[in-house]
Amino acid sequence: MEVKIGVQHAPREIVLESGQSAEEVERAVSEALAGKSPLLSLVDDHGRKVLVPAERLAYVEIGEPTARKVGFSSAL
């Protein structure tokens, strides 16, 4: 699933593909915003961990689960 994270005072958003469910991402965001965790911690599809300080979160957009793209292009 695609997750976009806006960070205060940063010119670009963080975009990652995560294998976590929408509920897991929402729970992590809620805990960070409630002060239960000082960092928002998410893991992407490649196993890399993304950490964002909770006080710097501007927004988090949780997208729809992405389908695997399979096929061949006919580039000439």
mmJSON file of the N, C-alpha and C atoms, coordinates in Angstrom:
{"data_MODEL":{"atom_site":{
"group_PDB":["ATOM","ATOM","ATOM","ATOM","ATOM","ATOM","ATOM","ATOM","ATOM","ATOM","ATOM","ATOM","ATOM","ATOM","ATOM","ATOM","ATOM","ATOM","ATOM","ATOM","ATOM","ATOM","ATOM","ATOM","ATOM","ATOM","ATOM","ATOM","ATOM","ATOM","ATOM","ATOM","ATOM","ATOM","ATOM","ATOM","ATOM","ATOM","ATOM","ATOM","ATOM","ATOM","ATOM","ATOM","ATOM","ATOM","ATOM","ATOM","ATOM","ATOM","ATOM","ATOM","ATOM","ATOM","ATOM","ATOM","ATOM","ATOM","ATOM","ATOM","ATOM","ATOM","ATOM","ATOM","ATOM","ATOM","ATOM","ATOM","ATOM","ATOM","ATOM","ATOM","ATOM","ATOM","ATOM","ATOM","ATOM","ATOM","ATOM","ATOM","ATOM","ATOM","ATOM","ATOM","ATOM","ATOM","ATOM","ATOM","ATOM","ATOM","ATOM","ATOM","ATOM","ATOM","ATOM","ATOM","ATOM","ATOM","ATOM","ATOM","ATOM","ATOM","ATOM","ATOM","ATOM","ATOM","ATOM","ATOM","ATOM","ATOM","ATOM","ATOM","ATOM","ATOM","ATOM","ATOM","ATOM","ATOM","ATOM","ATOM","ATOM","ATOM","ATOM","ATOM","ATOM","ATOM","ATOM","ATOM","ATOM","ATOM","ATOM","ATOM","ATOM","ATOM","ATOM","ATOM","ATOM","ATOM","ATOM","ATOM","ATOM","ATOM","ATOM","ATOM","ATOM","ATOM","ATOM","ATOM","ATOM","ATOM","ATOM","ATOM","ATOM","ATOM","ATOM","ATOM","ATOM","ATOM","ATOM","ATOM","ATOM","ATOM","ATOM","ATOM","ATOM","ATOM","ATOM","ATOM","ATOM","ATOM","ATOM","ATOM","ATOM","ATOM","ATOM","ATOM","ATOM","ATOM","ATOM","ATOM","ATOM","ATOM","ATOM","ATOM","ATOM","ATOM","ATOM","ATOM","ATOM","ATOM","ATOM","ATOM","ATOM","ATOM","ATOM","ATOM","ATOM","ATOM","ATOM","ATOM","ATOM","ATOM","ATOM","ATOM","ATOM","ATOM","ATOM","ATOM","ATOM","ATOM","ATOM","ATOM","ATOM","ATOM","ATOM","ATOM","ATOM","ATOM","ATOM","ATOM","ATOM","ATOM","ATOM","ATOM","ATOM","ATOM","ATOM","ATOM"],
"id":[1,2,3,4,5,6,7,8,9,10,11,12,13,14,15,16,17,18,19,20,21,22,23,24,25,26,27,28,29,30,31,32,33,34,35,36,37,38,39,40,41,42,43,44,45,46,47,48,49,50,51,52,53,54,55,56,57,58,59,60,61,62,63,64,65,66,67,68,69,70,71,72,73,74,75,76,77,78,79,80,81,82,83,84,85,86,87,88,89,90,91,92,93,94,95,96,97,98,99,100,101,102,103,104,105,106,107,108,109,110,111,112,113,114,115,116,117,118,119,120,121,122,123,124,125,126,127,128,129,130,131,132,133,134,135,136,137,138,139,140,141,142,143,144,145,146,147,148,149,150,151,152,153,154,155,156,157,158,159,160,161,162,163,164,165,166,167,168,169,170,171,172,173,174,175,176,177,178,179,180,181,182,183,184,185,186,187,188,189,190,191,192,193,194,195,196,197,198,199,200,201,202,203,204,205,206,207,208,209,210,211,212,213,214,215,216,217,218,219,220,221,222,223,224,225,226,227,228],
"type_symbol":["N","C","C","N","C","C","N","C","C","N","C","C","N","C","C","N","C","C","N","C","C","N","C","C","N","C","C","N","C","C","N","C","C","N","C","C","N","C","C","N","C","C","N","C","C","N","C","C","N","C","C","N","C","C","N","C","C","N","C","C","N","C","C","N","C","C","N","C","C","N","C","C","N","C","C","N","C","C","N","C","C","N","C","C","N","C","C","N","C","C","N","C","C","N","C","C","N","C","C","N","C","C","N","C","C","N","C","C","N","C","C","N","C","C","N","C","C","N","C","C","N","C","C","N","C","C","N","C","C","N","C","C","N","C","C","N","C","C","N","C","C","N","C","C","N","C","C","N","C","C","N","C","C","N","C","C","N","C","C","N","C","C","N","C","C","N","C","C","N","C","C","N","C","C","N","C","C","N","C","C","N","C","C","N","C","C","N","C","C","N","C","C","N","C","C","N","C","C","N","C","C","N","C","C","N","C","C","N","C","C","N","C","C","N","C","C","N","C","C","N","C","C","N","C","C","N","C","C"],
"label_atom_id":["N","CA","C","N","CA","C","N","CA","C","N","CA","C","N","CA","C","N","CA","C","N","CA","C","N","CA","C","N","CA","C","N","CA","C","N","CA","C","N","CA","C","N","CA","C","N","CA","C","N","CA","C","N","CA","C","N","CA","C","N","CA","C","N","CA","C","N","CA","C","N","CA","C","N","CA","C","N","CA","C","N","CA","C","N","CA","C","N","CA","C","N","CA","C","N","CA","C","N","CA","C","N","CA","C","N","CA","C","N","CA","C","N","CA","C","N","CA","C","N","CA","C","N","CA","C","N","CA","C","N","CA","C","N","CA","C","N","CA","C","N","CA","C","N","CA","C","N","CA","C","N","CA","C","N","CA","C","N","CA","C","N","CA","C","N","CA","C","N","CA","C","N","CA","C","N","CA","C","N","CA","C","N","CA","C","N","CA","C","N","CA","C","N","CA","C","N","CA","C","N","CA","C","N","CA","C","N","CA","C","N","CA","C","N","CA","C","N","CA","C","N","CA","C","N","CA","C","N","CA","C","N","CA","C","N","CA","C","N","CA","C","N","CA","C","N","CA","C","N","CA","C","N","CA","C","N","CA","C","N","CA","C","N","CA","C"],
"label_alt_id":[null,null,null,null,null,null,null,null,null,null,null,null,null,null,null,null,null,null,null,null,null,null,null,null,null,null,null,null,null,null,null,null,null,null,null,null,null,null,null,null,null,null,null,null,null,null,null,null,null,null,null,null,null,null,null,null,null,null,null,null,null,null,null,null,null,null,null,null,null,null,null,null,null,null,null,null,null,null,null,null,null,null,null,null,null,null,null,null,null,null,null,null,null,null,null,null,null,null,null,null,null,null,null,null,null,null,null,null,null,null,null,null,null,null,null,null,null,null,null,null,null,null,null,null,null,null,null,null,null,null,null,null,null,null,null,null,null,null,null,null,null,null,null,null,null,null,null,null,null,null,null,null,null,null,null,null,null,null,null,null,null,null,null,null,null,null,null,null,null,null,null,null,null,null,null,null,null,null,null,null,null,null,null,null,null,null,null,null,null,null,null,null,null,null,null,null,null,null,null,null,null,null,null,null,null,null,null,null,null,null,null,null,null,null,null,null,null,null,null,null,null,null,null,null,null,null,null,null],
"label_comp_id":["MET","MET","MET","GLU","GLU","GLU","VAL","VAL","VAL","LYS","LYS","LYS","ILE","ILE","ILE","GLY","GLY","GLY","VAL","VAL","VAL","GLN","GLN","GLN","HIS","HIS","HIS","ALA","ALA","ALA","PRO","PRO","PRO","ARG","ARG","ARG","GLU","GLU","GLU","ILE","ILE","ILE","VAL","VAL","VAL","LEU","LEU","LEU","GLU","GLU","GLU","SER","SER","SER","GLY","GLY","GLY","GLN","GLN","GLN","SER","SER","SER","ALA","ALA","ALA","GLU","GLU","GLU","GLU","GLU","GLU","VAL","VAL","VAL","GLU","GLU","GLU","ARG","ARG","ARG","ALA","ALA","ALA","VAL","VAL","VAL","SER","SER","SER","GLU","GLU","GLU","ALA","ALA","ALA","LEU","LEU","LEU","ALA","ALA","ALA","GLY","GLY","GLY","LYS","LYS","LYS","SER","SER","SER","PRO","PRO","PRO","LEU","LEU","LEU","LEU","LEU","LEU","SER","SER","SER","LEU","LEU","LEU","VAL","VAL","VAL","ASP","ASP","ASP","ASP","ASP","ASP","HIS","HIS","HIS","GLY","GLY","GLY","ARG","ARG","ARG","LYS","LYS","LYS","VAL","VAL","VAL","LEU","LEU","LEU","VAL","VAL","VAL","PRO","PRO","PRO","ALA","ALA","ALA","GLU","GLU","GLU","ARG","ARG","ARG","LEU","LEU","LEU","ALA","ALA","ALA","TYR","TYR","TYR","VAL","VAL","VAL","GLU","GLU","GLU","ILE","ILE","ILE","GLY","GLY","GLY","GLU","GLU","GLU","PRO","PRO","PRO","THR","THR","THR","ALA","ALA","ALA","ARG","ARG","ARG","LYS","LYS","LYS","VAL","VAL","VAL","GLY","GLY","GLY","PHE","PHE","PHE","SER","SER","SER","SER","SER","SER","ALA","ALA","ALA","LEU","LEU","LEU"],
"label_asym_id":["A","A","A","A","A","A","A","A","A","A","A","A","A","A","A","A","A","A","A","A","A","A","A","A","A","A","A","A","A","A","A","A","A","A","A","A","A","A","A","A","A","A","A","A","A","A","A","A","A","A","A","A","A","A","A","A","A","A","A","A","A","A","A","A","A","A","A","A","A","A","A","A","A","A","A","A","A","A","A","A","A","A","A","A","A","A","A","A","A","A","A","A","A","A","A","A","A","A","A","A","A","A","A","A","A","A","A","A","A","A","A","A","A","A","A","A","A","A","A","A","A","A","A","A","A","A","A","A","A","A","A","A","A","A","A","A","A","A","A","A","A","A","A","A","A","A","A","A","A","A","A","A","A","A","A","A","A","A","A","A","A","A","A","A","A","A","A","A","A","A","A","A","A","A","A","A","A","A","A","A","A","A","A","A","A","A","A","A","A","A","A","A","A","A","A","A","A","A","A","A","A","A","A","A","A","A","A","A","A","A","A","A","A","A","A","A","A","A","A","A","A","A","A","A","A","A","A","A"],
"label_entity_id":["1","1","1","1","1","1","1","1","1","1","1","1","1","1","1","1","1","1","1","1","1","1","1","1","1","1","1","1","1","1","1","1","1","1","1","1","1","1","1","1","1","1","1","1","1","1","1","1","1","1","1","1","1","1","1","1","1","1","1","1","1","1","1","1","1","1","1","1","1","1","1","1","1","1","1","1","1","1","1","1","1","1","1","1","1","1","1","1","1","1","1","1","1","1","1","1","1","1","1","1","1","1","1","1","1","1","1","1","1","1","1","1","1","1","1","1","1","1","1","1","1","1","1","1","1","1","1","1","1","1","1","1","1","1","1","1","1","1","1","1","1","1","1","1","1","1","1","1","1","1","1","1","1","1","1","1","1","1","1","1","1","1","1","1","1","1","1","1","1","1","1","1","1","1","1","1","1","1","1","1","1","1","1","1","1","1","1","1","1","1","1","1","1","1","1","1","1","1","1","1","1","1","1","1","1","1","1","1","1","1","1","1","1","1","1","1","1","1","1","1","1","1","1","1","1","1","1","1"],
"label_seq_id":[1,1,1,2,2,2,3,3,3,4,4,4,5,5,5,6,6,6,7,7,7,8,8,8,9,9,9,10,10,10,11,11,11,12,12,12,13,13,13,14,14,14,15,15,15,16,16,16,17,17,17,18,18,18,19,19,19,20,20,20,21,21,21,22,22,22,23,23,23,24,24,24,25,25,25,26,26,26,27,27,27,28,28,28,29,29,29,30,30,30,31,31,31,32,32,32,33,33,33,34,34,34,35,35,35,36,36,36,37,37,37,38,38,38,39,39,39,40,40,40,41,41,41,42,42,42,43,43,43,44,44,44,45,45,45,46,46,46,47,47,47,48,48,48,49,49,49,50,50,50,51,51,51,52,52,52,53,53,53,54,54,54,55,55,55,56,56,56,57,57,57,58,58,58,59,59,59,60,60,60,61,61,61,62,62,62,63,63,63,64,64,64,65,65,65,66,66,66,67,67,67,68,68,68,69,69,69,70,70,70,71,71,71,72,72,72,73,73,73,74,74,74,75,75,75,76,76,76],
"pdbx_PDB_ins_code":[null,null,null,null,null,null,null,null,null,null,null,null,null,null,null,null,null,null,null,null,null,null,null,null,null,null,null,null,null,null,null,null,null,null,null,null,null,null,null,null,null,null,null,null,null,null,null,null,null,null,null,null,null,null,null,null,null,null,null,null,null,null,null,null,null,null,null,null,null,null,null,null,null,null,null,null,null,null,null,null,null,null,null,null,null,null,null,null,null,null,null,null,null,null,null,null,null,null,null,null,null,null,null,null,null,null,null,null,null,null,null,null,null,null,null,null,null,null,null,null,null,null,null,null,null,null,null,null,null,null,null,null,null,null,null,null,null,null,null,null,null,null,null,null,null,null,null,null,null,null,null,null,null,null,null,null,null,null,null,null,null,null,null,null,null,null,null,null,null,null,null,null,null,null,null,null,null,null,null,null,null,null,null,null,null,null,null,null,null,null,null,null,null,null,null,null,null,null,null,null,null,null,null,null,null,null,null,null,null,null,null,null,null,null,null,null,null,null,null,null,null,null,null,null,null,null,null,null],
"Cartn_x":[0.835,0.0,0.878,0.445,1.221,0.905,1.949,1.803,2.593,1.934,2.597,2.623,3.806,3.977,4.48,3.723,4.158,4.889,6.049,6.868,6.98,6.739,6.829,8.221,8.282,9.522,10.367,9.75,10.442,9.772,10.557,9.969,9.245,9.567,8.929,8.345,7.34,6.76,7.54,7.386,7.997,6.948,7.307,6.392,7.028,6.264,6.788,5.697,6.105,5.217,5.427,4.367,4.489,3.631,4.133,3.375,2.453,2.542,1.679,0.253,-0.708,-2.111,-2.446,-3.567,-4.017,-4.252,-4.754,-5.007,-3.707,-2.674,-1.378,-0.751,-0.828,-0.275,-1.047,-2.368,-3.198,-2.91,-2.711,-2.399,-1.058,-0.051,1.269,1.194,0.426,0.269,-0.458,-1.525,-2.289,-1.433,-0.616,0.242,1.292,1.826,2.822,2.18,0.999,0.334,-0.186,-0.51,-1.003,0.137,1.374,2.508,2.976,2.382,2.803,4.166,4.519,5.805,6.36,7.64,8.2,8.443,8.406,8.667,7.547,7.237,6.396,7.352,7.136,8.02,7.227,7.607,6.969,8.047,7.689,8.621,8.124,9.048,8.651,8.767,8.419,8.429,9.812,10.864,12.229,12.833,12.039,12.514,13.201,13.218,13.828,12.842,13.347,12.51,12.568,11.4,11.286,10.852,11.649,11.36,11.155,10.051,9.75,9.393,10.02,9.649,8.159,7.456,6.01,5.641,6.456,6.11,6.294,6.911,7.131,6.133,5.196,4.218,3.251,3.097,2.111,0.846,1.005,-0.117,0.4,-0.493,-0.194,-1.363,-1.064,-2.081,-1.882,-2.916,-2.861,-3.641,-2.935,-3.558,-4.163,-4.731,-5.315,-4.204,-4.465,-3.471,-3.163,-1.891,-1.495,-1.411,-1.852,-1.764,-0.414,0.112,1.388,1.197,2.11,2.045,2.886,2.256,2.934,2.615,3.618,3.353,4.603,4.456,5.561,5.167,6.112,5.815,6.245,5.621,5.956,6.679,7.772,8.544,9.316,9.215,9.932,11.118],
"Cartn_y":[-1.169,0.0,1.229,2.261,3.497,4.388,4.905,5.818,7.078,8.239,9.534,10.253,10.757,11.435,12.849,13.833,15.217,15.575,16.203,16.58,18.103,18.689,20.145,20.633,21.743,22.408,21.559,20.63,19.816,20.091,20.321,20.69,19.545,18.291,17.166,16.191,15.459,14.444,13.139,12.27,10.945,9.989,9.233,8.269,6.889,5.935,4.586,3.571,2.416,1.274,0.372,0.098,-0.688,-1.937,-3.005,-4.242,-4.262,-3.228,-3.142,-2.826,-3.276,-3.004,-1.551,-1.077,0.289,0.463,-0.565,-0.504,-0.379,-1.114,-1.041,0.339,0.904,2.246,3.272,3.166,4.115,4.027,2.822,2.637,3.278,3.093,3.68,5.203,5.768,7.226,7.735,7.053,7.467,7.449,6.399,6.309,7.418,7.745,8.822,10.169,10.417,11.702,11.815,10.694,10.709,10.827,10.764,10.891,9.572,8.457,7.156,6.755,7.319,7.036,8.345,8.652,9.915,9.891,8.686,8.548,7.778,8.17,7.351,6.399,5.115,4.107,3.212,3.196,2.342,1.566,0.414,-0.424,-0.505,-0.278,-0.353,-1.783,-1.982,-3.308,-3.937,-3.132,-3.636,-3.876,-3.722,-3.952,-2.767,-1.62,-0.418,0.24,0.737,1.394,2.901,3.532,4.984,5.531,6.453,7.062,8.553,9.062,10.496,10.965,12.048,12.574,12.948,12.502,12.719,14.2,15.038,16.468,17.169,16.507,17.088,16.611,15.725,15.223,16.322,16.507,17.456,16.696,15.572,14.729,13.358,12.385,11.041,10.62,10.251,9.803,8.307,7.542,6.092,5.737,5.165,4.84,3.458,3.126,1.813,0.784,-0.462,-1.508,-1.546,-1.654,-1.652,-3.071,-3.241,-4.544,-4.654,-5.828,-6.05,-5.843,-5.11,-4.851,-5.896,-6.588,-7.614,-7.367,-7.456,-7.291,-6.88,-6.74,-6.36,-5.109,-4.244,-3.053,-3.308,-2.596,-2.766,-1.52,-1.173,0.008,-0.304,0.579,0.405,1.313],
"Cartn_z":[0.0,0.0,0.0,-0.679,-0.756,0.445,1.073,2.201,1.885,2.005,1.807,3.154,3.502,4.789,4.525,4.981,4.907,6.186,6.034,7.181,7.219,8.375,8.523,8.15,7.458,7.06,6.111,5.409,4.397,3.054,2.006,0.718,0.012,0.344,-0.332,0.679,0.234,1.092,0.956,1.933,1.901,1.34,0.316,-0.285,-0.179,0.34,0.436,0.16,-0.343,-0.517,0.688,1.41,2.636,2.554,3.118,3.209,4.413,5.251,6.426,5.986,6.765,6.45,6.791,6.272,6.564,8.058,8.71,10.154,10.937,10.524,11.208,11.049,9.838,9.596,10.409,10.394,11.152,12.651,13.161,14.582,14.927,14.065,14.307,14.304,13.37,13.301,14.544,14.94,16.121,17.384,17.534,18.713,18.722,17.551,17.48,17.814,17.284,17.535,18.967,19.588,20.971,21.981,21.505,22.404,22.994,22.566,23.072,22.518,21.363,20.734,20.192,20.423,19.914,18.406,17.802,16.371,15.685,14.445,13.586,12.878,13.031,12.46,11.521,10.236,9.237,8.494,7.952,7.199,5.756,4.784,3.38,2.854,1.581,0.961,0.899,0.98,0.903,2.287,3.338,4.692,5.331,4.643,5.222,6.178,7.278,8.277,8.062,8.044,7.903,9.251,9.805,11.104,10.93,11.455,11.381,12.789,13.275,14.597,14.625,15.639,15.729,15.713,16.335,16.383,15.036,14.059,12.733,11.684,12.07,11.111,10.699,9.406,8.886,8.477,7.749,7.354,6.967,6.976,6.5,5.63,4.394,3.443,3.221,3.536,3.382,2.13,1.143,-0.135,-0.153,-1.289,-1.506,-1.691,-1.363,-1.64,-3.132,-3.478,-4.879,-5.402,-6.631,-7.288,-7.97,-8.011,-8.69,-10.18,-10.79,-12.225,-12.946,-13.863,-14.645,-16.113,-16.94,-18.369,-19.086,-20.366,-21.218,-21.99,-22.21,-23.019,-24.445,-25.345,-26.76,-27.255,-26.57,-26.964,-28.236,-29.171,-30.433,-30.515],
"occupancy":[1.0,1.0,1.0,1.0,1.0,1.0,1.0,1.0,1.0,1.0,1.0,1.0,1.0,1.0,1.0,1.0,1.0,1.0,1.0,1.0,1.0,1.0,1.0,1.0,1.0,1.0,1.0,1.0,1.0,1.0,1.0,1.0,1.0,1.0,1.0,1.0,1.0,1.0,1.0,1.0,1.0,1.0,1.0,1.0,1.0,1.0,1.0,1.0,1.0,1.0,1.0,1.0,1.0,1.0,1.0,1.0,1.0,1.0,1.0,1.0,1.0,1.0,1.0,1.0,1.0,1.0,1.0,1.0,1.0,1.0,1.0,1.0,1.0,1.0,1.0,1.0,1.0,1.0,1.0,1.0,1.0,1.0,1.0,1.0,1.0,1.0,1.0,1.0,1.0,1.0,1.0,1.0,1.0,1.0,1.0,1.0,1.0,1.0,1.0,1.0,1.0,1.0,1.0,1.0,1.0,1.0,1.0,1.0,1.0,1.0,1.0,1.0,1.0,1.0,1.0,1.0,1.0,1.0,1.0,1.0,1.0,1.0,1.0,1.0,1.0,1.0,1.0,1.0,1.0,1.0,1.0,1.0,1.0,1.0,1.0,1.0,1.0,1.0,1.0,1.0,1.0,1.0,1.0,1.0,1.0,1.0,1.0,1.0,1.0,1.0,1.0,1.0,1.0,1.0,1.0,1.0,1.0,1.0,1.0,1.0,1.0,1.0,1.0,1.0,1.0,1.0,1.0,1.0,1.0,1.0,1.0,1.0,1.0,1.0,1.0,1.0,1.0,1.0,1.0,1.0,1.0,1.0,1.0,1.0,1.0,1.0,1.0,1.0,1.0,1.0,1.0,1.0,1.0,1.0,1.0,1.0,1.0,1.0,1.0,1.0,1.0,1.0,1.0,1.0,1.0,1.0,1.0,1.0,1.0,1.0,1.0,1.0,1.0,1.0,1.0,1.0,1.0,1.0,1.0,1.0,1.0,1.0,1.0,1.0,1.0,1.0,1.0,1.0],
"B_iso_or_equiv":[0.0,0.0,0.0,0.0,0.0,0.0,0.0,0.0,0.0,0.0,0.0,0.0,0.0,0.0,0.0,0.0,0.0,0.0,0.0,0.0,0.0,0.0,0.0,0.0,0.0,0.0,0.0,0.0,0.0,0.0,0.0,0.0,0.0,0.0,0.0,0.0,0.0,0.0,0.0,0.0,0.0,0.0,0.0,0.0,0.0,0.0,0.0,0.0,0.0,0.0,0.0,0.0,0.0,0.0,0.0,0.0,0.0,0.0,0.0,0.0,0.0,0.0,0.0,0.0,0.0,0.0,0.0,0.0,0.0,0.0,0.0,0.0,0.0,0.0,0.0,0.0,0.0,0.0,0.0,0.0,0.0,0.0,0.0,0.0,0.0,0.0,0.0,0.0,0.0,0.0,0.0,0.0,0.0,0.0,0.0,0.0,0.0,0.0,0.0,0.0,0.0,0.0,0.0,0.0,0.0,0.0,0.0,0.0,0.0,0.0,0.0,0.0,0.0,0.0,0.0,0.0,0.0,0.0,0.0,0.0,0.0,0.0,0.0,0.0,0.0,0.0,0.0,0.0,0.0,0.0,0.0,0.0,0.0,0.0,0.0,0.0,0.0,0.0,0.0,0.0,0.0,0.0,0.0,0.0,0.0,0.0,0.0,0.0,0.0,0.0,0.0,0.0,0.0,0.0,0.0,0.0,0.0,0.0,0.0,0.0,0.0,0.0,0.0,0.0,0.0,0.0,0.0,0.0,0.0,0.0,0.0,0.0,0.0,0.0,0.0,0.0,0.0,0.0,0.0,0.0,0.0,0.0,0.0,0.0,0.0,0.0,0.0,0.0,0.0,0.0,0.0,0.0,0.0,0.0,0.0,0.0,0.0,0.0,0.0,0.0,0.0,0.0,0.0,0.0,0.0,0.0,0.0,0.0,0.0,0.0,0.0,0.0,0.0,0.0,0.0,0.0,0.0,0.0,0.0,0.0,0.0,0.0,0.0,0.0,0.0,0.0,0.0,0.0],
"pdbx_formal_charge":[null,null,null,null,null,null,null,null,null,null,null,null,null,null,null,null,null,null,null,null,null,null,null,null,null,null,null,null,null,null,null,null,null,null,null,null,null,null,null,null,null,null,null,null,null,null,null,null,null,null,null,null,null,null,null,null,null,null,null,null,null,null,null,null,null,null,null,null,null,null,null,null,null,null,null,null,null,null,null,null,null,null,null,null,null,null,null,null,null,null,null,null,null,null,null,null,null,null,null,null,null,null,null,null,null,null,null,null,null,null,null,null,null,null,null,null,null,null,null,null,null,null,null,null,null,null,null,null,null,null,null,null,null,null,null,null,null,null,null,null,null,null,null,null,null,null,null,null,null,null,null,null,null,null,null,null,null,null,null,null,null,null,null,null,null,null,null,null,null,null,null,null,null,null,null,null,null,null,null,null,null,null,null,null,null,null,null,null,null,null,null,null,null,null,null,null,null,null,null,null,null,null,null,null,null,null,null,null,null,null,null,null,null,null,null,null,null,null,null,null,null,null,null,null,null,null,null,null],
"auth_seq_id":[1,1,1,2,2,2,3,3,3,4,4,4,5,5,5,6,6,6,7,7,7,8,8,8,9,9,9,10,10,10,11,11,11,12,12,12,13,13,13,14,14,14,15,15,15,16,16,16,17,17,17,18,18,18,19,19,19,20,20,20,21,21,21,22,22,22,23,23,23,24,24,24,25,25,25,26,26,26,27,27,27,28,28,28,29,29,29,30,30,30,31,31,31,32,32,32,33,33,33,34,34,34,35,35,35,36,36,36,37,37,37,38,38,38,39,39,39,40,40,40,41,41,41,42,42,42,43,43,43,44,44,44,45,45,45,46,46,46,47,47,47,48,48,48,49,49,49,50,50,50,51,51,51,52,52,52,53,53,53,54,54,54,55,55,55,56,56,56,57,57,57,58,58,58,59,59,59,60,60,60,61,61,61,62,62,62,63,63,63,64,64,64,65,65,65,66,66,66,67,67,67,68,68,68,69,69,69,70,70,70,71,71,71,72,72,72,73,73,73,74,74,74,75,75,75,76,76,76],
"auth_comp_id":["MET","MET","MET","GLU","GLU","GLU","VAL","VAL","VAL","LYS","LYS","LYS","ILE","ILE","ILE","GLY","GLY","GLY","VAL","VAL","VAL","GLN","GLN","GLN","HIS","HIS","HIS","ALA","ALA","ALA","PRO","PRO","PRO","ARG","ARG","ARG","GLU","GLU","GLU","ILE","ILE","ILE","VAL","VAL","VAL","LEU","LEU","LEU","GLU","GLU","GLU","SER","SER","SER","GLY","GLY","GLY","GLN","GLN","GLN","SER","SER","SER","ALA","ALA","ALA","GLU","GLU","GLU","GLU","GLU","GLU","VAL","VAL","VAL","GLU","GLU","GLU","ARG","ARG","ARG","ALA","ALA","ALA","VAL","VAL","VAL","SER","SER","SER","GLU","GLU","GLU","ALA","ALA","ALA","LEU","LEU","LEU","ALA","ALA","ALA","GLY","GLY","GLY","LYS","LYS","LYS","SER","SER","SER","PRO","PRO","PRO","LEU","LEU","LEU","LEU","LEU","LEU","SER","SER","SER","LEU","LEU","LEU","VAL","VAL","VAL","ASP","ASP","ASP","ASP","ASP","ASP","HIS","HIS","HIS","GLY","GLY","GLY","ARG","ARG","ARG","LYS","LYS","LYS","VAL","VAL","VAL","LEU","LEU","LEU","VAL","VAL","VAL","PRO","PRO","PRO","ALA","ALA","ALA","GLU","GLU","GLU","ARG","ARG","ARG","LEU","LEU","LEU","ALA","ALA","ALA","TYR","TYR","TYR","VAL","VAL","VAL","GLU","GLU","GLU","ILE","ILE","ILE","GLY","GLY","GLY","GLU","GLU","GLU","PRO","PRO","PRO","THR","THR","THR","ALA","ALA","ALA","ARG","ARG","ARG","LYS","LYS","LYS","VAL","VAL","VAL","GLY","GLY","GLY","PHE","PHE","PHE","SER","SER","SER","SER","SER","SER","ALA","ALA","ALA","LEU","LEU","LEU"],
"auth_asym_id":["A","A","A","A","A","A","A","A","A","A","A","A","A","A","A","A","A","A","A","A","A","A","A","A","A","A","A","A","A","A","A","A","A","A","A","A","A","A","A","A","A","A","A","A","A","A","A","A","A","A","A","A","A","A","A","A","A","A","A","A","A","A","A","A","A","A","A","A","A","A","A","A","A","A","A","A","A","A","A","A","A","A","A","A","A","A","A","A","A","A","A","A","A","A","A","A","A","A","A","A","A","A","A","A","A","A","A","A","A","A","A","A","A","A","A","A","A","A","A","A","A","A","A","A","A","A","A","A","A","A","A","A","A","A","A","A","A","A","A","A","A","A","A","A","A","A","A","A","A","A","A","A","A","A","A","A","A","A","A","A","A","A","A","A","A","A","A","A","A","A","A","A","A","A","A","A","A","A","A","A","A","A","A","A","A","A","A","A","A","A","A","A","A","A","A","A","A","A","A","A","A","A","A","A","A","A","A","A","A","A","A","A","A","A","A","A","A","A","A","A","A","A","A","A","A","A","A","A"],
"auth_atom_id":["N","CA","C","N","CA","C","N","CA","C","N","CA","C","N","CA","C","N","CA","C","N","CA","C","N","CA","C","N","CA","C","N","CA","C","N","CA","C","N","CA","C","N","CA","C","N","CA","C","N","CA","C","N","CA","C","N","CA","C","N","CA","C","N","CA","C","N","CA","C","N","CA","C","N","CA","C","N","CA","C","N","CA","C","N","CA","C","N","CA","C","N","CA","C","N","CA","C","N","CA","C","N","CA","C","N","CA","C","N","CA","C","N","CA","C","N","CA","C","N","CA","C","N","CA","C","N","CA","C","N","CA","C","N","CA","C","N","CA","C","N","CA","C","N","CA","C","N","CA","C","N","CA","C","N","CA","C","N","CA","C","N","CA","C","N","CA","C","N","CA","C","N","CA","C","N","CA","C","N","CA","C","N","CA","C","N","CA","C","N","CA","C","N","CA","C","N","CA","C","N","CA","C","N","CA","C","N","CA","C","N","CA","C","N","CA","C","N","CA","C","N","CA","C","N","CA","C","N","CA","C","N","CA","C","N","CA","C","N","CA","C","N","CA","C","N","CA","C","N","CA","C","N","CA","C","N","CA","C","N","CA","C","N","CA","C"],
"pdbx_PDB_model_num":[1,1,1,1,1,1,1,1,1,1,1,1,1,1,1,1,1,1,1,1,1,1,1,1,1,1,1,1,1,1,1,1,1,1,1,1,1,1,1,1,1,1,1,1,1,1,1,1,1,1,1,1,1,1,1,1,1,1,1,1,1,1,1,1,1,1,1,1,1,1,1,1,1,1,1,1,1,1,1,1,1,1,1,1,1,1,1,1,1,1,1,1,1,1,1,1,1,1,1,1,1,1,1,1,1,1,1,1,1,1,1,1,1,1,1,1,1,1,1,1,1,1,1,1,1,1,1,1,1,1,1,1,1,1,1,1,1,1,1,1,1,1,1,1,1,1,1,1,1,1,1,1,1,1,1,1,1,1,1,1,1,1,1,1,1,1,1,1,1,1,1,1,1,1,1,1,1,1,1,1,1,1,1,1,1,1,1,1,1,1,1,1,1,1,1,1,1,1,1,1,1,1,1,1,1,1,1,1,1,1,1,1,1,1,1,1,1,1,1,1,1,1,1,1,1,1,1,1]
}}}
